[in-house]
Protein backbone atom coordinates (compact mmCIF):
# COMPACT_ATOMS: atom_id res chain seq x y z
CA UNK A 1 0.00 0.00 0.00
CA UNK A 2 1.44 3.34 -1.08
CA UNK A 3 1.71 6.05 1.57
CA UNK A 4 0.24 9.42 0.72
CA UNK A 5 2.80 12.25 0.99
CA UNK A 6 2.23 14.74 3.80
CA UNK A 7 4.33 17.59 2.46
CA UNK A 8 4.51 19.37 -0.90
CA UNK A 9 7.69 21.10 -2.00
CA UNK A 10 5.72 22.95 -4.68
CA UNK A 11 3.38 24.32 -2.02
CA UNK A 12 5.93 24.95 0.73
CA UNK A 13 5.42 28.61 -0.17
CA UNK A 14 1.75 29.42 -0.54
CA UNK A 15 0.57 30.55 -3.98
CA UNK A 16 -0.55 34.16 -4.09
CA UNK A 17 -4.16 35.17 -4.25
CA UNK A 18 -5.77 35.10 -7.67
CA UNK A 19 -5.84 38.88 -8.16
CA UNK A 20 -2.14 39.25 -7.35
CA UNK A 21 -1.33 36.29 -9.61
CA UNK A 22 -3.27 37.85 -12.48
CA UNK A 23 -1.44 41.17 -12.07
CA UNK A 24 1.94 39.40 -11.92
CA UNK A 25 1.40 37.31 -15.04
CA UNK A 26 -0.06 40.19 -17.04
CA UNK A 27 2.93 42.34 -16.10
CA UNK A 28 5.28 39.51 -17.10
CA UNK A 29 3.56 39.24 -20.50
CA UNK A 30 4.02 42.99 -21.02
CA UNK A 31 7.80 42.46 -20.95
CA UNK A 32 8.13 39.44 -23.23
CA UNK A 33 6.72 37.61 -26.21
CA UNK A 34 7.17 34.07 -27.38
CA UNK A 35 8.41 32.56 -30.61
CA UNK A 36 4.96 31.46 -31.85
CA UNK A 37 3.44 34.93 -31.45
CA UNK A 38 6.36 36.68 -33.15
CA UNK A 39 6.48 34.10 -35.93
CA UNK A 40 2.78 34.61 -36.69
CA UNK A 41 3.09 38.43 -36.56
CA UNK A 42 6.04 38.38 -38.96
CA UNK A 43 4.29 35.96 -41.35
CA UNK A 44 1.25 38.29 -41.37
CA UNK A 45 3.54 41.27 -42.03
CA UNK A 46 2.47 43.17 -38.92
CA UNK A 47 4.20 46.57 -39.26
CA UNK A 48 4.35 47.64 -35.59
CA UNK A 49 7.40 45.57 -34.62
CA UNK A 50 11.13 45.96 -35.09
CA UNK A 51 13.07 42.74 -34.45
CA UNK A 52 16.57 43.34 -33.12
CA UNK A 53 19.33 40.74 -32.86
CA UNK A 54 21.57 41.87 -30.00
CA UNK A 55 24.24 39.19 -30.46
CA UNK A 56 27.58 40.01 -32.07
CA UNK A 57 27.76 41.15 -35.70
CA UNK A 58 29.53 37.86 -36.58
CA UNK A 59 26.75 35.78 -35.02
CA UNK A 60 24.15 37.87 -36.87
CA UNK A 61 25.98 37.39 -40.19
CA UNK A 62 26.05 33.63 -39.67
CA UNK A 63 22.40 33.18 -38.69
CA UNK A 64 19.50 35.50 -37.89
CA UNK A 65 15.76 35.99 -38.22
CA UNK A 66 15.20 37.35 -41.75
CA UNK A 67 13.35 40.49 -40.60
CA UNK A 68 15.86 41.30 -37.83
CA UNK A 69 18.39 44.09 -37.79
CA UNK A 70 21.73 43.75 -36.03
CA UNK A 71 22.40 45.92 -33.00
CA UNK A 72 24.86 44.23 -30.63
CA UNK A 73 23.85 44.88 -27.05
CA UNK A 74 27.24 46.30 -26.10
CA UNK A 75 26.86 48.95 -28.83
CA UNK A 76 23.47 50.31 -27.77
CA UNK A 77 23.73 54.03 -27.03
CA UNK A 78 21.89 57.25 -27.86
CA UNK A 79 23.91 57.63 -31.07
CA UNK A 80 23.40 54.04 -32.28
CA UNK A 81 19.62 54.10 -31.86
CA UNK A 82 18.88 57.62 -33.09
CA UNK A 83 17.45 56.34 -36.41
CA UNK A 84 15.29 53.57 -34.91
CA UNK A 85 11.54 54.24 -35.07
CA UNK A 86 10.11 55.03 -31.62
CA UNK A 87 6.57 54.25 -32.78
CA UNK A 88 7.43 50.54 -33.16
CA UNK A 89 7.84 48.01 -30.37
CA UNK A 90 11.31 46.48 -30.39
CA UNK A 91 11.47 42.72 -29.92
CA UNK A 92 15.02 41.89 -28.89
CA UNK A 93 16.62 38.46 -28.92
CA UNK A 94 19.96 36.88 -28.09
CA UNK A 95 21.07 33.25 -27.99
CA UNK A 96 18.55 31.55 -25.73
CA UNK A 97 17.19 31.14 -22.22
CA UNK A 98 20.66 30.95 -20.67
CA UNK A 99 21.65 34.30 -22.25
CA UNK A 100 20.73 37.61 -20.66
CA UNK A 101 21.88 39.74 -23.60
CA UNK A 102 18.32 40.53 -24.70
CA UNK A 103 17.35 41.40 -21.12
CA UNK A 104 20.25 43.84 -20.89
CA UNK A 105 19.45 45.28 -24.32
CA UNK A 106 15.79 45.77 -23.38
CA UNK A 107 16.87 47.59 -20.22
CA UNK A 108 19.12 49.94 -22.23
CA UNK A 109 16.56 50.50 -24.97
CA UNK A 110 13.73 51.22 -22.54
CA UNK A 111 15.98 53.72 -20.72
CA UNK A 112 16.46 55.42 -24.12
CA UNK A 113 12.69 55.74 -24.58
CA UNK A 114 11.80 52.66 -26.64
CA UNK A 115 8.96 50.27 -25.93
CA UNK A 116 10.45 46.79 -25.81
CA UNK A 117 9.72 43.10 -25.42
CA UNK A 118 12.18 40.27 -25.01
CA UNK A 119 11.80 37.19 -27.20
CA UNK A 120 11.65 34.31 -24.73
CA UNK A 121 13.94 31.48 -25.75
CA UNK A 122 15.90 33.66 -28.18
CA UNK A 123 17.51 32.24 -31.30
CA UNK A 124 17.66 28.75 -29.79
CA UNK A 125 13.91 28.42 -29.47
CA UNK A 126 13.25 30.35 -32.69
CA UNK A 127 15.14 27.60 -34.51
CA UNK A 128 13.73 24.73 -32.42
CA UNK A 129 10.20 25.91 -33.20
CA UNK A 130 10.83 26.08 -36.94
CA UNK A 131 11.43 29.79 -37.41
CA UNK A 132 13.20 30.65 -40.66
CA UNK A 133 16.82 31.81 -40.46
CA UNK A 134 19.18 33.30 -43.00
CA UNK A 135 22.90 34.05 -43.02
CA UNK A 136 26.20 32.65 -44.17
CA UNK A 137 25.63 29.47 -42.14
CA UNK A 138 21.84 29.71 -41.61
CA UNK A 139 20.57 26.37 -40.21
CA UNK A 140 24.16 25.11 -39.94
CA UNK A 141 25.20 27.85 -37.52
CA UNK A 142 25.93 26.92 -33.90
CA UNK A 143 22.77 26.70 -31.83
CA UNK A 144 24.44 27.98 -28.67
CA UNK A 145 27.01 30.63 -27.77
CA UNK A 146 30.48 29.28 -27.09
CA UNK A 147 33.44 31.01 -25.50
CA UNK A 148 36.31 31.46 -27.94
CA UNK A 149 39.70 32.73 -26.79
TAMONOR-V319080 format. One record per pair of residues at least 24 apart in sequence whose ideal C-beta (glycine too) atoms are under 7 Angstrom apart, sorted by the first residue. I is the first residue (numbers start at 1). GAP is how many residues later the second one is. Records with the same first field share a line. If there is no record, write none. Layout:
# TAMONOR-V319080
I=GAP + GAP
This chain:
# TAMONOR-V319080
31=86 + 87
32=85 + 86 + 88
33=58 + 84 + 86
34=86
35=84 + 86 + 90 + 91 + 94 + 96
36=93
38=53 + 81
39=92
42=25
48=40 + 41
49=39 + 40 + 42
50=34 + 35 + 38 + 40
51=40
52=38 + 39 + 40
53=40
54=38 + 39 + 40 + 47 + 48 + 51
55=39 + 40 + 46
61=74 + 75
62=73 + 74 + 75 + 79
63=70 + 72 + 74 + 75 + 78
64=69 + 70 + 71
65=61 + 66 + 68
66=66 + 68
73=28 + 31 + 32
76=29 + 32 + 33
78=34
81=28 + 31
84=30
86=27 + 28
89=26 + 27 + 28
90=24 + 26
91=26 + 28
92=24 + 26 + 27
93=26 + 29 + 30 + 33
94=28
95=27 + 28 + 29 + 49 + 50
96=25 + 26 + 27 + 28 + 29 + 48
97=24 + 25
99=46
